[in-house]
Amino acid sequence: MNLEFAIEILGTAAFAISGALAASRKNMDIFGFCVMALMPAVGGGTLRDLILDRTPVFWVASPWYVGVAIIAALAVFFRHFKPGGRARLLVWADALGLALFAAIGTEISIQQGAGPLVAIMLGVTTGVAGGMIRDVICNEIPLVLTGEIYATAAFAASTAFIAASWLGVPRDLALAIAVVTGFSVRAAAIRYNLSLPAFMSEDR
């Protein structure tokens, strides 16, 4: 198993768990859990692959991704959580998935011939698009639009990969640096309740 595949599988599992936890907060049935697990697990990568004209898209090319997402959904459905445990796990699973997918999305984009700036944009897209779909379906404001340091963490992961690659760091180490960077930024935002400054209209 190469590192790229391992990161994609781990990111799929992390985002699937976040989607299933979101379903649990909305009291969905088992089918709803599976659907909600799939949305963040494959949404961002699907959009990336379509933009890059990378066909078939990653989860069609390999059944592993859908299988991992469904298993994660069922595990959450049958798991008992302490009060407040679901919300905490959702936030941290989402943070891990964000960092993993932003890093691997950037690396895949470079492999497909994208330039550094486009690769960073597609890395961010891979990291945030699935979570946006999950939140919209759950009738919640997507985290990326709430002022939380979210897309910024994905941007940090993508930029770290490009910078490390430019410095000649081996690919696997560059991916590890990117994941750690993105997760650290998001973790700091969660831990210390950091957010970006919001616009305040003079009319308010």
Secondary structure, DSSP 8 states (H G I E B T S, - for coil): --HHHHHHHHHHHHHHHHHHHHHHHTT--HHHHHHHHHHHHHHHHHHHHHHHT-SS-HHHH-THHHHHHHHHHHHHHT----TTHHHHHHHHHHHHHHHHHHHHHHHHHHHTT--HHHHHHHHHHHHHHHHHHHHHHTT---GGGTTBSSHHHHHHHHHHHHHHHHTT--HHHHHHHHHHHHHHHHHHHHHHT-B------TT-
